[in-house]
């Protein structure tokens, strides 16, 4: 596969996409505070048209669809066919005719705007050319339109990334260093870089606000035993360093001891920090 975002398209429609399909209910629970934050701050109004970029399984899109009502529209766009199939099943079950899911690359694909609001929960950090992608998103806005998205802050503020990778690397060694600004979950950790990209793409009134919150899952460590070997830095380190099933078990045991402080009767609450980014077109 060649062309813009080819590596990401292959990643999200292949094994990684299938792992997100398998665990998407757990991930939606874990990330629900971020969905709620975006909805509270963006406050989509009845009748508005909303675009959710990198919508995955569609939780944020469907929340927006409920907010805008049948007189509005909420479109979720993603490059992962397996995740979009889940999103469409949930849309149909909810009976939300105003929601629609599109398999397309928001950097280069057709976007049936104009939109009043662009939203994203961890879906905009994966573009090969982020400046071009955000220019395209701005072009899909109606006059006076706005954007709000959440991206991960630095790994040191996010145990899901920082502590998990540290334990895996301590056990197996460090994979070769890559470009820290390459497309990926941490690509927008630096507020100054995000500001510069959006400004170059023509956005205005740009703000980047670090927000601390908790990632809660009511099933506690049982959920982490499902998620940690499948999503995030641990499977990447295991793959890159040729780790075995025994290595995986040892890393999980160390993670359990390290994260006992986050466990309680209501599950697990991982501290997290996101960059909440707002702009106008």
Order of alpha helices (4+ residues) and beta strands (2+ residues): alpha-alpha-alpha-beta-alpha-beta-alpha-beta-beta-alpha-beta-alpha-alpha-beta-alpha-alpha-alpha-beta-beta
